[in-house]
């Protein structure tokens, strides 16, 4: 009877139970899969940054050449979406359903433009202060909304909550501050350097062209035949017909 009680004790039964080996093997296989997908995840993150960089340059420079920079922006969006598909869909531990996939693609497009406006506006504020004063706060709001729509299960509580209000206040203050600084940037020689370089180059070429035209005409003027150098006016020719 005493032996039966000892054998049925919970502590003894717990200690006697063998330790399963399946979780260890499962962890090893998970680490192996993560290590195998690491190069692909690297390519995905490179795509994120390259796509956002292309969009940032296209958004800032768009008024200079709309056709060219629209194509660059489209290429940036495509690269960003390919990276999103790779990281969030193909390499995801749980494959998303169709509605989730469409939501990820749409919000990723918004996020790419938000990040492009923010980074491009910060980079070129000294060149185009009026335009970048709008792009920077707009990029803050758009990237915030797009990120939480993409990642959060209940995004509207954060977007319309205290956090969203804080982001909106920061964006408004940023816009007011940059608009206040923009006139001083223009007075200190603001304006996009690429456009100035093209203008200066064109004016220099016009000046050089005018100078070269003047110098080119001066040596060729004496070589132009005149009435004084015609054969009929030469002295020898006049002597022959002086009779």
For each residue, the residues with C-beta under 8 A, 3 or more apart:
1: 4 5
2: 5 6
3: 6 7
4: 1 7 8
5: 1 2 8 9
6: 2 3 9 12
7: 3 4 12
8: 4 5 12 13
9: 5 6 12 13
10: 13 14
11: 14 15
12: 6 7 8 9 15 16
13: 8 9 10 16 17
14: 10 11 17
15: 11 12
16: 12 13
17: 13 14
18:
19:
20: 23
21: 24 25
22: 25 26
23: 20 26 27
24: 21 27 28
25: 21 22 28 29
26: 22 23 29 30
27: 23 24 30 31
28: 24 25 31 32
29: 25 26 32 33
30: 26 27 33 34
31: 27 28 34 35
32: 28 29 35 36
33: 29 30 36 37
34: 30 31 37 38
35: 31 32 38
36: 32 33
37: 33 34 40 41 91
38: 34 35 41 42
39: 42 43
40: 37 43 44 86 90 91
41: 37 38 44 45 86 87 91
42: 38 39 45 46
43: 39 40 46 47 83 86
44: 40 41 47 48 83 84 86 87 91
45: 41 42 48 49 83 87
46: 42 43 49 50 83
47: 43 44 50 51 79 80 82 83 86
48: 44 45 51 52 80 83 84 87
49: 45 46 52 53
50: 46 47 53 54 76 79
51: 47 48 54 55 76 77 78 79 80 81 83 112
52: 48 49 55 56 76 80 112 115 116 119
53: 49 50 56 57 76 116 119
54: 50 51 57 58 72 73 75 76 79 116
55: 51 52 58 59 73 76 77 80 112 113 115 116 120
56: 52 53 59 60 115 116 117 118 119 120 123
57: 53 54 60 61 69 72 120
58: 54 55 61 62 69 70 72 73 76 116
59: 55 56 62 69 73 113 116 117 120 121 135
60: 56 57 120 121 123 124 128 131 132 135
61: 57 58 64 65 69 192 194
62: 58 59 65 66 69 70 73
63: 66 131
64: 61 69 192 194 195
65: 61 62 68 69
66: 62 63 69 70
67: 70 71
68: 65 71 72
69: 57 58 59 61 62 64 65 66 72 73
70: 58 62 66 67 73 74
71: 67 68 74 75
72: 54 57 58 68 69 75 76
73: 54 55 58 59 62 69 70 76 77 116
74: 70 71 77 78
75: 54 71 72 78 79
76: 50 51 52 53 54 55 58 72 73 79 80 112 116
77: 51 55 73 74 80 81 109 112 113
78: 51 74 75 81 82
79: 47 50 51 54 75 76 82 83
80: 47 48 51 52 55 76 77 83 84 108 109 111 112
81: 51 77 78 84 85 105 108 109 112
82: 47 78 79 85 86
83: 43 44 45 46 47 48 51 79 80 86 87
84: 44 48 80 81 87 88 89 104 105 108
85: 81 82 88 89 90 105
86: 40 41 43 44 47 82 83 89 90 91
87: 41 44 45 48 83 84 90 91 92
88: 84 85 91 92 96 104 108
89: 84 85 86 92 95 96 101 104
90: 40 85 86 87
91: 37 40 41 44 86 87 88
92: 87 88 89 95 96
93:
94:
95: 89 92
96: 88 89 92 100 101 104
97: 100 101
98: 101 102
99: 102 103
100: 96 97 103 104
101: 89 96 97 98 104 105
102: 98 99 105 106
103: 99 100 106 107 149 150
104: 84 88 89 96 100 101 107 108 150
105: 81 84 85 101 102 108 109
106: 102 103 109 110
107: 103 104 110 111 146 147 149 150
108: 80 81 84 88 104 105 111 112 146 150
109: 77 80 81 105 106 112 113
110: 106 107 113 114 142 145 146 149
111: 80 107 108 114 115 142 143 146 147 150
112: 51 52 55 76 77 80 81 108 109 115 116
113: 55 59 77 109 110 116 117 139 142
114: 110 111 117 118 138 139 140 141 142 143 144 145 146
115: 52 55 56 111 112 118 119 139 143
116: 52 53 54 55 56 58 59 73 76 112 113 119 120 139
117: 56 59 113 114 120 121 135 136 138 139 142 143
118: 56 114 115 121 122 135 136 139 140 143
119: 52 53 56 115 116 122 123 139
120: 55 56 57 59 60 116 117 123 124 132 135
121: 59 60 117 118 124 125 131 132 133 134 135 136 139
122: 118 119 125 132 136
123: 56 60 119 120
124: 60 120 121 127 128 132 192
125: 121 122 128 129 132 133 136 178 185
126: 129 185 190
127: 124 132 190 191 192 193
128: 60 124 125 131 132 190 191 192
129: 125 126 132 133 178 181 182 183 185 186 190
130: 133 134 182 186
131: 60 63 121 128 134 135
132: 60 120 121 122 124 125 127 128 129 135 136 178
133: 121 125 129 130 136 137 175 178 179 181 182
134: 121 130 131 137 138 175
135: 59 60 117 118 120 121 131 132 138 139
136: 117 118 121 122 125 132 133 139 140 174 175 178
137: 133 134 140 141 171 172 174 175 178
138: 114 117 134 135 141 142 171
139: 113 114 115 116 117 118 119 121 135 136 142 143
140: 114 118 136 137 143 144 167 170 171 174
141: 114 137 138 144 145 167 168 171
142: 110 111 113 114 117 138 139 145 146
143: 111 114 115 117 118 139 140 146 147
144: 114 140 141 147 148 159 164 167
145: 110 114 141 142 148 149 159
146: 107 108 110 111 114 142 143 149 150
147: 107 111 143 144 150 151
148: 144 145 151 152 155 158 159
149: 103 107 110 145 146 152 155 159
150: 103 104 107 108 111 146 147
151: 147 148 155
152: 148 149 155 158
153:
154: 157 158
155: 148 149 151 152 158 159
156: 159 160
157: 154 160 161
158: 148 152 154 155 161 163 164
159: 144 145 148 149 155 156 163 164
160: 156 157 164
161: 157 158 164 165
162: 165 166
163: 158 159 166 167
164: 144 158 159 160 161 167 168
165: 161 162 168 169
166: 162 163 169 170
167: 140 141 144 163 164 170 171
168: 141 164 165 171 172
169: 165 166 172 173
170: 140 166 167 173 174
171: 137 138 140 141 167 168 174 175
172: 137 168 169 175 176
173: 169 170 176 177
174: 136 137 140 170 171 177 178
175: 133 134 136 137 171 172 178 179
176: 172 173 179 180
177: 173 174 180 181
178: 125 129 132 133 136 137 174 175 181 182
179: 133 175 176 182
180: 176 177 183
181: 129 133 177 178 184 185
182: 129 130 133 178 179 185 186 190
183: 129 180 186 187
184: 181 187 188
185: 125 126 129 181 182 188 190
186: 129 130 182 183 190 191
187: 183 184 190
188: 184 185
189:
190: 126 127 128 129 182 185 186 187
191: 127 128 186 195 196
192: 61 64 124 127 128 195 196
193: 127 196 197
194: 61 64 197 198
195: 64 191 192 198 199
196: 191 192 193 199 200
197: 193 194 200 201
198: 194 195 201 202
199: 195 196 202 203
200: 196 197 203 204
201: 197 198 204 205
202: 198 199 205 206
203: 199 200 206 207
204: 200 201 207 208
205: 201 202 208 209
206: 202 203 209 210
207: 203 204 210 211
208: 204 205 211 212
209: 205 206 212 213
210: 206 207 213 214
211: 207 208 214 215
212: 208 209 215 216
213: 209 210 216 217
214: 210 211 217 218
215: 211 212 218 219
216: 212 213 219 220
217: 213 214 220 221
218: 214 215 221
219: 215 216 222 223
220: 216 217 223 224
221: 217 218 224
222: 219
223: 219 220
224: 220 221
225: 229 230
226: 229 230
227: 230 233
228: 233
229: 225 226 233
230: 225 226 227 233 234
231: 234 237
232: 237
233: 227 228 229 230 237 238
234: 230 231 237 238
235: 238 239
236: 239 240
237: 231 232 233 234 240 241
238: 233 234 235 241 242
239: 235 236 242
240: 236 237
241: 237 238
242: 238 239
243:
